[in-house]
């Protein structure tokens, strides 16, 4: 839960909008693919924290001018959603703009980092879900927060229907090049190409009819694009150093289990321990980078493969090597099945993907530290997800420690979050200070 002290840390909040410097044109629309629509209820949030050297001279006008330029290519995120006669959402590219937020923080960057309360990072990113009037709701928000020491943070809220984590990271990275007056070395990224074709596999016999295991169809949400959870979700994060990751991977010897799968195996086992046998998560969903993904690809949900892995044994009692190997070697891409399921009723139905099962998100190759401002990298990068279903999600990304350490964000049911923290502490992933 976000600490109540956050209410006194951020102040002097101002809202405006920023759009492309050139008009997009009359009657331009963007048609989301079935995969895009499957992600309609989910949102990425990201925070980039910079020291004074990067922020010096970056006035509001300088930031907005650089954004004017970048949004000429990313004009889709400046539009607003409508519904066709059939009820299928589409984007009207009317240049309404991205919502721009200015704020101030009474702390220095060092003081913020010393608090070690990653939940406070949510105060550095302005987020509102789309709706209930979708024709007025921005799909993206940018918050610039100035710190007392002269440092700053950049917070991004990004509707997942626009594109996956790689699309979001690429957008913010390209903005950094603009603000630093560095020209991009690739062509503009819009408009999007036709929806790619994925290999569609036959679902296992025990799945729900017509739907892959990785998604849940939910009751209609109307024009407020938020899933209806059975309980309140809690977000907490923790950092693992390279030394901790080396120790964690040693538990999976003698099998060469990759860092992401090793970490997820431990977390999966911890979650299984705090639940009884009937509620233990035997099926998990994995989001991983598509090896065929190219950074020059256009906006859309094409960069991450989505697969499910099923354990036919007790996860709580399982050997970590067995779990890690299962996560690393099993599962096949279900994007084609998801696309097919959404298109059965022309994109009108509502689905949950993150949290339909316990979901592990691999952002190790999303290049979150690719954003540089005037040649300076971020001191801290933090990612989270809004709109996660009841089963929860775990986001894993690299830190600045040569790519060896990891930043982990957990979105989990509030009542079980404390129990999970204690299990994570007992297996060496959390310190006592992280539980408070």
C-alpha positions in Angstrom: 0.0 0.0 0.0 1.2 3.5 -0.8 2.4 5.2 2.4 0.3 8.0 3.8 3.4 10.1 4.0 3.4 10.4 0.2 0.5 12.9 0.5 3.0 15.5 1.8 5.9 14.7 -0.5 4.4 15.7 -3.9 2.7 19.1 -4.3 2.1 22.1 -6.7 0.6 19.8 -9.3 -0.3 21.3 -12.7 -2.1 19.7 -15.6 -1.9 20.5 -19.3 -1.7 18.7 -22.6 0.9 18.4 -25.3 0.3 17.2 -28.8 2.1 16.8 -32.1 3.5 20.0 -33.7 2.0 19.1 -37.1 -1.7 18.3 -37.6 -2.3 14.6 -38.3 -5.0 15.2 -40.9 -8.8 14.8 -41.2 -10.5 11.5 -40.5 -7.4 9.5 -39.5 -8.2 6.5 -37.4 -6.2 3.7 -35.8 -7.7 0.2 -35.6 -6.4 -1.8 -32.7 -5.7 -5.5 -33.4 -7.3 -8.3 -31.5 -4.1 -8.6 -29.4 -4.3 -4.9 -28.6 -7.9 -5.2 -27.5 -7.1 -8.2 -25.3 -4.9 -5.8 -23.3 -7.5 -3.1 -23.0 -7.9 -3.3 -19.2 -4.2 -3.2 -18.5 -1.7 -0.2 -18.1 2.0 0.1 -17.8 3.4 2.7 -15.3 7.1 3.6 -15.3 9.3 6.1 -13.3 12.7 7.3 -14.4 14.6 9.2 -11.7 17.5 11.5 -12.7 20.0 13.5 -10.8 20.6 17.3 -11.2 23.2 16.9 -14.0 20.5 15.5 -16.3 17.7 17.8 -15.3 19.7 21.1 -15.4 18.2 23.4 -17.9 15.2 21.2 -18.7 12.5 23.7 -18.4 8.9 22.9 -19.0 9.1 24.6 -22.4 12.1 22.6 -23.4 10.5 19.3 -22.4 7.2 20.2 -24.3 9.1 21.3 -27.4 10.9 18.0 -27.6 7.6 16.2 -27.1 6.0 18.1 -29.9 8.5 16.7 -32.2 8.3 13.1 -31.0 4.5 13.0 -31.1 4.6 13.8 -34.8 5.6 10.1 -35.2 3.6 8.9 -32.2 0.4 10.7 -33.2 -1.8 7.6 -32.3 -1.2 8.1 -28.5 -2.5 11.6 -28.9 -5.9 10.4 -30.0 -9.1 9.4 -28.2 -11.1 6.2 -28.3 -14.5 5.8 -29.9 -16.7 2.8 -30.6 -17.9 1.7 -34.0 -21.5 0.7 -34.7 -20.6 -2.8 -33.7 -19.1 -1.7 -30.4 -15.5 -2.4 -31.3 -13.1 0.3 -30.0 -11.0 2.3 -32.4 -8.8 5.4 -32.0 -9.7 8.7 -33.6 -6.4 10.4 -34.3 -7.6 13.9 -33.5 -4.4 15.3 -31.9 -6.0 15.9 -28.5 -2.6 15.2 -27.0 -0.9 13.4 -24.1 -1.8 14.7 -20.6 1.2 16.5 -19.2 1.7 16.9 -15.4 4.1 19.1 -13.6 4.8 18.5 -9.9 7.3 19.3 -7.2 8.8 17.1 -4.4 10.1 18.3 -1.1 12.8 15.6 -1.0 16.2 15.4 -2.7 16.8 12.5 -5.0 19.2 10.9 -2.4 16.5 11.3 0.3 13.9 9.7 -2.0 16.3 6.7 -2.6 17.2 6.4 1.1 13.5 5.9 2.0 13.7 2.5 0.3 9.9 2.6 -0.2 9.4 1.7 -3.8 5.6 2.0 -3.4 6.1 5.8 -3.2 7.2 5.7 -6.9 3.5 5.6 -7.7 3.3 9.3 -6.6 5.7 10.1 -9.4 3.4 8.9 -12.2 0.0 10.3 -12.8 -2.4 7.5 -13.8 -6.1 7.4 -14.7 -7.7 4.5 -16.5 -9.6 5.1 -19.7 -13.3 6.0 -19.2 -16.0 6.4 -18.3 -16.1 8.8 -21.2 -13.6 7.2 -23.5 -13.8 10.0 -26.0 -12.2 12.4 -23.5 -9.7 10.0 -21.8 -6.0 10.3 -22.7 -4.4 6.9 -23.2 -1.0 8.2 -22.0 0.2 10.5 -19.2 3.6 12.1 -18.6 4.5 13.5 -15.2 7.7 15.6 -14.7 8.5 16.0 -11.0 11.2 18.5 -9.9 13.1 17.5 -6.7 14.5 20.0 -4.1 18.1 19.2 -5.2 17.5 20.0 -8.8 17.0 16.4 -9.9 13.8 15.3 -11.6 11.7 12.2 -12.4 9.8 11.3 -15.5 6.7 9.2 -15.0 4.9 7.5 -17.8 1.4 5.9 -17.7 0.8 4.0 -20.9 -2.4 2.2 -21.9 -1.4 -1.3 -22.9 -3.8 -1.3 -25.8 -1.3 1.2 -27.4 1.5 -1.3 -27.3 3.6 -3.6 -25.1 6.5 -2.9 -22.8 9.0 -2.6 -25.7 6.8 0.0 -27.5 6.6 2.0 -24.3 10.4 1.8 -23.6 11.2 2.7 -27.2 8.9 5.8 -27.1 10.5 7.1 -23.9 14.0 6.4 -25.2 13.3 8.2 -28.5 12.0 11.2 -26.5 15.3 11.2 -24.6 17.2 11.4 -27.9 15.0 14.4 -28.9 15.5 16.3 -25.7 19.2 15.7 -26.0 19.1 16.9 -29.6 20.3 13.5 -30.9 18.7 12.3 -34.1 17.3 8.8 -34.2 19.0 6.3 -36.5 15.8 4.7 -37.8 12.7 5.8 -39.7 9.5 7.0 -37.9 7.5 4.2 -36.3 4.0 5.0 -37.4 1.6 4.0 -38.8 1.5 0.4 -37.6 1.9 -2.5 -40.1 -0.8 -5.2 -40.6 -1.4 -7.5 -37.6 1.2 -10.3 -37.7 0.3 -13.9 -38.1 1.1 -16.2 -35.2 1.3 -20.0 -35.1 -2.0 -21.2 -33.4 -1.8 -24.4 -31.4 -4.7 -26.5 -30.3 -5.5 -25.7 -26.6 -5.3 -28.5 -24.1 -8.5 -30.5 -23.6 -9.1 -29.2 -20.1 -9.2 -25.5 -21.1 -12.4 -23.5 -21.2 -14.0 -23.7 -24.6 -12.7 -21.3 -27.2 -10.2 -19.5 -24.9 -6.5 -20.1 -24.2 -5.4 -20.6 -20.7 -3.6 -17.3 -20.6 -6.8 -15.1 -20.6 -10.1 -14.8 -18.7 -13.2 -13.4 -20.3 -14.8 -11.0 -17.7 -18.1 -9.4 -17.3 -18.6 -6.4 -19.6 -16.9 -3.3 -18.1 -18.6 -0.8 -20.4 -16.7 2.4 -21.0 -14.6 2.3 -17.8 -11.7 0.1 -18.8 -10.8 -1.3 -15.4 -11.1 -5.0 -14.4 -13.4 -5.8 -11.4 -11.2 -7.5 -8.8 -12.6 -9.5 -5.9 -10.2 -7.8 -3.5 -7.8 -4.9 -3.4 -4.4 -5.3 -5.1 -1.2 -4.3 -3.4 2.1 -3.3 -5.2 5.5 -3.7 -3.6 9.0 -3.9 -5.0 12.4 -5.1 -3.9 15.9 -5.0 -5.3 18.2 -8.0 -5.7 22.0 -7.3 -6.0 24.2 -9.3 -8.3 25.5 -11.2 -5.3 22.0 -12.2 -4.3 21.2 -13.3 -7.8 24.3 -15.4 -8.0 23.3 -17.1 -4.7 19.7 -17.6 -5.9 20.9 -19.2 -9.1 23.2 -21.5 -7.2 20.1 -23.1 -5.6 19.1 -24.3 -9.1 22.4 -26.1 -9.8 23.4 -28.3 -11.5 20.9 -27.2 -14.2 21.8 -24.0 -16.0 18.5 -22.2 -15.2 18.5 -18.5 -16.5 18.1 -15.7 -14.0 14.5 -14.9 -14.8 13.3 -18.5 -14.5 15.4 -19.0 -11.3 13.8 -16.0 -9.7 10.3 -16.9 -10.8 10.7 -20.4 -9.5 11.4 -19.1 -6.0 8.5 -16.7 -6.1 6.1 -19.3 -7.5 7.1 -21.7 -4.7 6.6 -19.0 -2.0 3.1 -18.1 -3.3 2.1 -21.8 -3.3 3.2 -22.1 0.3 0.9 -19.4 1.5 -2.1 -20.9 -0.1 -3.8 -24.2 0.6 -3.6 -27.0 -1.9 -6.9 -26.1 -3.7 -5.9 -22.5 -4.3 -2.2 -23.2 -5.2 -1.3 -21.6 -8.6 -0.6 -24.7 -10.7 -0.9 -22.7 -13.9 1.2 -19.6 -14.6 1.4 -17.2 -17.5 4.8 -16.0 -18.8 5.4 -12.8 -20.8 8.8 -13.0 -22.6 10.5 -11.1 -25.4 9.7 -12.4 -28.8 13.2 -13.5 -30.3 12.0 -12.2 -33.7 11.1 -8.8 -32.3 12.9 -5.9 -34.0 13.3 -2.5 -32.4 12.1 -0.9 -35.6 8.7 -2.5 -35.3 5.7 -0.3 -35.0 3.4 0.4 -32.0 1.5 -2.7 -31.0 1.5 -5.7 -28.8 3.8 -7.7 -30.9 7.1 -7.7 -28.9 6.2 -10.1 -26.1 5.3 -13.8 -26.3 2.6 -15.0 -24.0 2.6 -18.6 -22.9 1.2 -20.8 -20.0 3.0 -23.4 -18.0 1.3 -26.0 -15.9 2.7 -28.0 -13.0 1.2 -31.4 -12.5 2.7 -31.7 -9.0 2.8 -29.8 -5.7 4.5 -26.5 -6.4 5.0 -25.8 -2.6 6.9 -29.1 -2.3 8.7 -29.0 -5.6 12.4 -28.8 -6.1 13.5 -25.4 -7.5 15.5 -27.0 -10.3 12.3 -28.8 -11.4 10.3 -25.6 -11.3 13.0 -23.5 -13.1 13.4 -26.0 -15.8 9.6 -26.2 -16.3 9.4 -22.4 -16.7 12.4 -22.3 -19.0 11.5 -25.1 -21.3 7.7 -25.6 -21.4 4.9 -23.4 -22.8 4.3 -22.2 -26.3 3.2 -18.8 -27.7 -0.6 -18.2 -27.3 -0.9 -14.9 -29.0 -2.5 -16.4 -32.0 -5.2 -18.0 -29.8 -5.7 -14.8 -27.9 -6.2 -12.9 -31.2 -8.6 -15.5 -32.4 -10.6 -15.4 -29.1 -11.0 -11.6 -29.2 -12.0 -11.6 -32.8 -14.8 -14.2 -32.3 -17.1 -11.3 -31.3 -15.3 -8.5 -33.2 -13.4 -7.2 -30.2 -16.4 -6.3 -28.1 -15.8 -8.6 -25.2 -13.5 -7.8 -22.2 -10.6 -9.9 -21.1 -7.9 -10.0 -18.4 -4.5 -11.3 -19.3 -2.2 -10.1 -16.5 -3.5 -11.8 -13.4 -5.8 -14.3 -15.2 -3.2 -16.7 -13.8 -0.2 -15.9 -11.7 1.7 -13.9 -14.3 5.5 -13.5 -14.6 6.7 -10.7 -16.8 10.2 -10.7 -18.2 11.4 -7.2 -18.9 15.1 -8.0 -18.8 15.5 -7.2 -22.5 13.2 -4.2 -22.7 16.1 -1.7 -22.3 14.5 0.4 -19.5 17.8 2.1 -18.9 18.1 3.1 -22.6 16.6 6.5 -21.8 19.4 9.1 -21.4 18.9 12.8 -20.9 21.9 14.9 -22.1 24.1 11.8 -21.9 23.0 11.0 -18.3 21.3 7.7 -17.5 18.6 7.3 -14.9 19.6 6.7 -11.3 16.5 4.5 -10.9 14.0 2.9 -13.2 10.8 1.4 -11.8 8.0 -0.4 -13.7 4.6 -1.5 -12.5 1.3 -2.6 -14.0 -2.2 -1.4 -13.3 -5.4 -3.4 -14.0 -3.9 -6.8 -12.8 -6.4 -9.6 -12.1 -6.9 -11.4 -8.9 -4.1 -14.0 -9.4 -1.4 -11.3 -9.4 1.7 -10.5 -11.4 5.4 -10.3 -11.0 7.6 -7.9 -13.1 11.3 -8.6 -13.4 13.8 -6.1 -14.9 17.5 -5.5 -14.8 19.1 -2.9 -12.6 22.1 -0.6 -13.2 24.5 -3.2 -11.7 25.9 -4.3 -15.0 22.7 -6.1 -15.8 23.4 -8.6 -13.1 21.1 -7.3 -10.4 17.3 -7.3 -10.6 14.4 -5.0 -9.7 11.2 -7.0 -8.9 7.7 -5.5 -8.6 4.9 -7.7 -7.2 1.2 -6.9 -7.7 -0.7 -9.2 -5.4 -3.8 -9.3 -3.3 -3.6 -7.1 -0.3 -4.5 -9.7 2.3 -1.9 -12.1 1.0 0.9 -9.6 0.4 2.2 -9.6 4.0 2.3 -13.4 4.0 4.2 -13.4 0.7 6.7 -10.9 2.0 7.5 -13.1 5.0 8.0 -16.1 2.7 10.3 -14.1 0.4 12.3 -13.0 3.5 12.6 -16.6 4.7 14.1 -17.6 1.4 16.5 -14.6 1.3 14.9 -12.3 -1.2 13.7 -9.7 1.2 15.2 -8.0 4.3 13.2 -7.3 7.5 13.3 -3.6 6.5 11.5 -4.4 3.3 8.5 -5.9 5.2 7.7 -2.9 7.3 
